[in-house]
Amino acid sequence: MAFGVFEVHAGDFKKGKDHQFARNKLIMKVDGKFFREEIDASKIDVLEVASEENVKNLGGAMGWGAAGVLLLGPVGLLAGLVAGGAETHVTFICKFKDGRKFMASAPSKVYTQLLATKF
């Protein structure tokens, strides 16, 4: 299973990008605790999409644009900016069987892998 980082916006865990999904476990940062908590995906009770939006990763877009300029000139810059950095994020709500919950955003690939653990 791939390794994925996601950002918590609200809930019973620390807000921020300190959270990961790897090896069928959510690795969560909890306020006031030094060590991260590993929660097996089987403990998820509800996993549902809150909203989905396309975002441009500005750093990625600029990187591809610079490569395009070097290789193809101004047309390459435009093509690089269009091709680079397009990434879909999913905002979702996760509720555990123990009652804890959080709202987070993750790349769609990470959310799909998380959702696949429910089947």
GIKAZI-V43481 format. One record per pair of residues at least 4 apart in sequence whose ideal C-beta (glycine too) atoms are under 7 Angstrom apart, sorted by the first residue. I is the first residue (numbers start at 0). J is the second residue. Records with the same first field share a line. If there is no record, write none. Layout:
I = J, J
This chain:
0 = 21, 22, 23, 112
1 = 112
2 = 19, 21
3 = 19, 20, 105, 106, 109, 112
4 = 16, 19
5 = 18, 20, 103, 104, 105, 109
6 = 15, 16, 103, 104
7 = 12, 13, 14, 15, 18, 101, 103
8 = 14, 102, 103, 104
9 = 14, 101, 102
10 = 100, 101, 102
11 = 99, 100, 101
12 = 18, 27, 28, 29, 101
13 = 17, 28, 29, 30
17 = 28
18 = 26, 27, 28, 103
19 = 26
20 = 25, 109, 112, 113
21 = 26
23 = 39, 40, 116
24 = 37, 38, 39, 40
25 = 38, 40
26 = 35, 37
27 = 35, 36, 38
28 = 35
29 = 36
38 = 42, 95
40 = 113, 116
42 = 95, 96
43 = 93, 95, 117
44 = 94, 95, 96
45 = 94
46 = 91, 93, 113, 114, 117
47 = 91, 92
48 = 89, 91
49 = 90, 91, 92, 102
50 = 90
51 = 87, 89, 90
52 = 88
53 = 85, 87
54 = 86, 88
55 = 60, 84, 85
56 = 60, 84, 86
57 = 61, 84
58 = 62
59 = 63, 83, 84
60 = 64, 80, 83, 84
61 = 65
62 = 66, 83
63 = 67, 79, 80, 82, 83, 84
64 = 68, 76, 79, 80, 83
65 = 69
66 = 70, 79
67 = 71, 75, 76, 78, 79
68 = 72, 75, 76
70 = 75
71 = 75, 78
73 = 77
74 = 78
75 = 79
76 = 80
77 = 81
78 = 82
79 = 83
86 = 106
87 = 107
88 = 104, 105, 106, 107
89 = 104, 105, 107, 110
90 = 102, 104
91 = 103, 110
92 = 100, 102
93 = 100, 101, 103
94 = 100
95 = 99, 100
105 = 109, 110
107 = 111
108 = 112
109 = 113
110 = 114
111 = 115
